[in-house]
Amino acid sequence: MQTSSSHPAFLLRGLLPAAGIALFLAAPAAAQSFEGPSVGLQLGVIDAETSGAADLSGDDTAIGLRAYFDTDIGGFILGGGLQFDETDVDLGGVASIDSVFRLGVRGGVDFAGNFVYGTAGFAQANTEAGVADVGDSSGYFLGLGYEVFLTDTVTAGAELLYHEFDSFDLGGLEAEATTFNISVNYRF
């Protein structure tokens, strides 16, 4: 049984103000560039719902890794990368989502050390059987993100993503998931 202080909605209420303060009030350091590779850690929440063969829902915290390569094309930042989130979203005892993998692109603008972007790509939800073995599913994600320099090489970020999955082994099962992550990244 989750206590109110460990429930993802409670954690999200705590993460949002902290992310807002850290991201939007951070003063960018001079002479940074969003060009090149970056790696980072992310922490957030995931909320998932299924439909079709079963109407289930669940939420949990997520922790993960991310790696990107970005380039500046005439003031427009374009990049690609991957993310992996470990989680344990219980879908009513029927199954659980154990992890989400993403491979995608992102593009946006740099406003004086503040990178605002849109992102989309391939997503894979990996599950563990409970009462039923629903299998894993591929799908897609899309969303919005923000990244700001804290030092010359360290950035903080926030990302809100929507996912759809529709290729589970259990015929007719579809899932939607929303994630919100904050990240700390090192830029090379």
C-alpha positions in Angstrom: 0.0 0.0 0.0 1.4 3.4 -1.0 1.4 6.1 1.6 0.3 9.6 0.5 4.0 10.8 0.6 5.1 8.0 -1.8 2.2 8.3 -4.2 3.3 9.6 -7.7 0.7 12.4 -7.6 2.2 13.6 -4.3 5.7 13.4 -5.7 4.6 15.3 -8.8 3.2 18.2 -6.7 6.6 18.4 -5.1 8.6 18.1 -8.3 6.8 20.8 -10.2 7.6 23.7 -7.9 11.2 22.5 -7.5 11.6 22.1 -11.3 10.1 25.6 -11.8 12.4 27.2 -9.4 15.5 25.4 -10.6 14.8 25.8 -14.3 13.2 29.2 -14.8 15.1 31.1 -12.2 18.6 29.7 -12.9 20.8 32.3 -14.4 22.5 31.0 -17.6 26.3 31.1 -17.5 28.0 32.9 -20.3 29.1 31.4 -23.7 27.5 28.0 -23.6 26.4 26.1 -26.6 23.8 23.4 -27.0 25.8 21.9 -29.8 27.4 18.5 -29.3 26.8 15.4 -27.1 25.2 15.3 -23.7 24.4 12.6 -21.2 22.1 12.9 -18.1 20.0 11.4 -15.4 16.2 11.9 -15.1 13.6 11.5 -12.5 9.9 11.8 -12.9 6.4 10.3 -12.9 4.5 8.1 -15.4 0.7 7.7 -15.6 -0.6 5.0 -17.9 -4.1 3.8 -19.0 -5.1 0.9 -21.2 -8.2 0.4 -23.4 -9.6 -2.1 -25.8 -9.1 -5.6 -24.4 -8.8 -4.2 -20.8 -9.5 -0.9 -19.2 -6.7 -0.5 -16.6 -4.6 2.4 -15.2 -1.7 3.0 -12.9 1.1 5.4 -12.1 4.5 5.4 -10.5 7.8 7.2 -10.3 10.5 6.7 -13.0 14.3 7.1 -13.0 16.3 7.0 -16.1 19.2 7.8 -18.4 19.4 10.0 -21.5 21.9 10.8 -24.2 21.6 13.3 -27.0 23.6 14.9 -29.8 22.5 18.4 -30.9 23.6 20.7 -33.6 22.9 24.4 -34.3 21.6 25.0 -37.8 21.3 28.8 -38.3 19.9 29.4 -34.8 17.7 26.3 -34.8 18.9 23.5 -32.6 18.2 20.0 -34.0 19.2 16.8 -32.3 18.6 13.2 -31.7 18.9 10.8 -28.8 17.7 8.1 -26.6 16.2 7.7 -23.2 15.5 4.8 -20.9 13.2 5.0 -17.8 12.9 2.2 -15.2 9.5 2.1 -13.5 7.0 -0.2 -12.0 3.5 0.9 -13.1 1.0 -1.7 -11.7 -1.9 -2.1 -14.0 -4.4 -3.6 -11.6 -2.4 -6.7 -11.0 -3.0 -7.8 -14.6 0.5 -6.7 -15.7 3.0 -3.9 -15.0 5.1 -1.6 -17.1 8.7 -2.1 -16.1 10.5 0.3 -18.4 10.1 2.7 -21.4 12.7 3.2 -24.1 12.7 6.1 -26.4 14.6 6.9 -29.6 13.7 10.3 -31.1 14.5 13.7 -32.5 14.1 17.2 -31.0 14.2 20.6 -32.4 13.8 24.1 -31.0 15.4 27.4 -30.3 18.1 28.7 -27.9 17.0 31.9 -26.1 20.2 33.0 -24.4 21.0 29.7 -22.8 17.4 28.4 -22.6 16.6 25.6 -25.0 12.8 25.3 -25.7 12.0 22.3 -28.0 9.5 19.9 -29.4 10.3 16.2 -29.5 8.9 13.0 -31.1 10.0 9.5 -32.0 9.8 5.7 -31.4 8.9 4.3 -28.0 9.0 0.8 -26.5 7.0 -0.2 -23.4 8.4 -3.3 -21.6 6.0 -5.2 -19.4 6.0 -8.0 -16.8 3.2 -10.5 -16.6 0.8 -10.4 -13.7 -2.5 -12.2 -14.1 -2.0 -12.0 -17.9 1.1 -11.9 -20.1 0.3 -8.9 -22.4 3.8 -8.7 -23.9 5.8 -5.6 -24.8 4.7 -3.0 -27.3 6.2 -0.5 -29.6 4.6 2.9 -30.3 5.5 6.6 -30.5 5.9 9.6 -28.2 5.7 13.3 -28.7 6.1 16.2 -26.3 7.7 19.5 -25.2 10.9 20.1 -23.3 13.1 22.8 -21.8 16.8 22.9 -20.9 18.8 25.6 -19.2 22.5 26.0 -18.5 23.5 25.9 -14.8 27.2 26.1 -15.5 29.3 26.0 -18.6 28.8 22.2 -19.0 25.8 21.3 -16.7 22.2 21.8 -17.7 18.9 21.1 -16.0 15.8 20.2 -18.0 12.1 19.3 -17.9 10.2 17.3 -20.3 6.5 16.4 -20.7 5.8 13.5 -23.1 2.7 11.7 -24.4 3.0 8.0 -25.6 0.8 5.6 -27.5 1.4 1.8 -27.6 -0.7 -0.5 -29.7 1.2 -3.7 -30.5 0.9 -5.8 -27.3 0.6 -9.6 -27.6 -2.9 -9.3 -26.1 -5.0 -8.5 -29.2 -6.9 -5.2 -29.1 -5.0 -3.9 -26.1 -3.8 -0.3 -26.4 -2.1 2.0 -23.9 -1.5 5.7 -23.4 1.1 7.0 -21.1 2.1 10.5 -20.0 5.5 11.2 -18.4 7.0 14.2 -16.7 10.7 14.1 -16.1 13.3 16.6 -14.7 16.9 16.0 -15.7 20.5 17.0 -14.9 22.8 16.7 -18.0 26.5 17.0 -18.7 27.4 18.6 -22.1 30.7 17.7 -23.7 
